[in-house]
């Protein structure tokens, strides 16, 4: 795949991350050019016309979906729940008792089913900090399962699939060859 070009010219985007707002503008320009190149002009225009108002949320969900799909073939393992940051829950670190009643009811029912032996899908986590950090993993998906296992059932460990790191050759698609 060719490197994305600036949307306003033929030169590759400059990715000098040290230039503050200019660097952010360059990154946004590179991302925009990449999306238009991959989607095509007409599809991109229709896509942003339709989903523009929810684009920030759509990007977060697309990232989580991509990570979840990348984790599907990873082996299931157990992690101490205390090592997982609850970034993937709509409630953050809100105490169990303060969750909305409809959420508590749904999660209580899930915990009951798990307690009766129903299989529990592993939660998806991604290491975003160093292993020395007390909470190096972020919860990507499986918030209900995580809360059911930890807050309702009192489990100290949770079944997880860890999202693998993005391969360097994939990241290099966005490198500036002149840097």
N, C-alpha and C positions, 0 to 999 in steps of 0.2 A: 504494500500500500504506500502511496506517495505521502509525504508529509503534508499536512494541511497548510494552505497558504492564507495570508491575510485576506479578509473579505474585500478589502479595498485596494488590493494590488497583488502582483505576482511574487513578492518576496516572502520567504518563510517568516513566521512570527518569531520575534526575539523573546526568549524566555529567561532573561536576566532577572532572577528573583530578588535581587538586592535593590531594586529601584522603587519600592513602595507602591504607590497607586499606579504608576506606569507599568510595573510588573503585573499587577492585577489586571489592568486593561489588556496587556499582552496575552495573559493566560485566558481571559474571557474571549478575546479575539480568536485565539487558537481553538478553543472549545467550540465556538460558533462555526468556524470554518470547517472543523472536523464533522460536526453534525450535519451541516449542509452538504458536504461532500458525500457522506455516507447515505443520507436520506434522499438527496436530490432536491433541487430548488422548489419544485411544486409541492412535494410531500412536506418538506420543512416549513414552507409558508403556511400550508393548511394545518400542520401540527401545532405551530405556535399560535395561529389564529384561534384554534380550538382550545388549546390547553395553556395559553399564556398566563391567565390569572392564577393558575395553580402550579406554575413551573417550579418554584422552589420545593414545594412538597413532592411534586412528581420526580424531581431529580433525587431527592433523598430516598424515595421509595424505589426508584430504578436502581440506585446504588445497592440498597439492601437486597433487592431481588437478584441482582447480578451476583452478589456475594453468596446468597443462599443457594443459587444454582451451582456456583463454583464449589460449594461445600458438599453437594449431594454425594459425591463419590469418596469423600473422606471417611476414614473409619470413625465409628462412634467410640467415645471415651467418656470418662467421668472427670469433672473438675470440681474443686471446692467452690461452693456458691459464693463465698466471700471474695473470690478472685475475679468475679464477674461484675462489671459496672453495668447498672441497669439503664443504659442509654436507649435500648430498644423498646422500652415500655412507654405507654402514653402517660404513665403516672410518675416516671422518674423514681426517686427514692421515697415517694409518699408512703407513709406507714399503711399496712394492710387495713387497719380499721378506718382509715380516712378515704379509702377508695370509694367511688360512687357505688350505691347499692346494687345496681344492675351488673356492674363488673364483679363485685364480690359474689353475687349469686352465680354468675356464669363460671367463675373460677372455683367456687366451692363445689359445684357440680362436676367440674373436670377433676378436681382432687378426689371426689368420691369414686369416680370411674377408675382413676388410676389406682386408688386404694383397693378396688375390687379386682385388680389384675389387668385392666385394659392397658394395652401398650401405650406408651407415651413417646411421642416423637422427640428426638433429641433437639435441644435448642441450638441455634446457630450462633457462634461467637467468633470474634475476630480479635487477634492480638494487635493492639494499636499502640502499646507502650512497651517498655522493656520488661523482661520477666522479673526484674527486681522491684517493679512497682507493685504495691499491694493489690491493685486491681488492674492487671494488664489486659484483660479481655473486655470487649464491649459486647453486649447482647445485641445481636442483629435481628433475629426473629425467634419466635417462641416465647413471647412475654407471658402469655397466659400459663403455659406449662411451667415456666420458671417460677412464677409467683405461686402456682398451685403446689409445686414440689417444696419450695423453700418456706414460704410464708404460711401456707395452710398445713402442709404435712410435716414441716419441720426438718426436712432433709438438709444435710450439710453438704451433699454433693449433688450434682445434676448431670444427666447424660447430655453430651454435647457433640457437635461436629465443628471442628475448627476450620474456618475459612483459610485456605492456603494463601501464602503471599502471592502478589501479582508477579508473574515472571518478569525478570529484567528485560527480556526481549520485547515484551508487550509495553512496558514502561518506556522503552527506548523509541517507540513510535512518536513520542512527544518531545524527544530531546532536540536541542538545537545543535546541528552538526558543526556549526562554526564556533561553539562555545569552548 
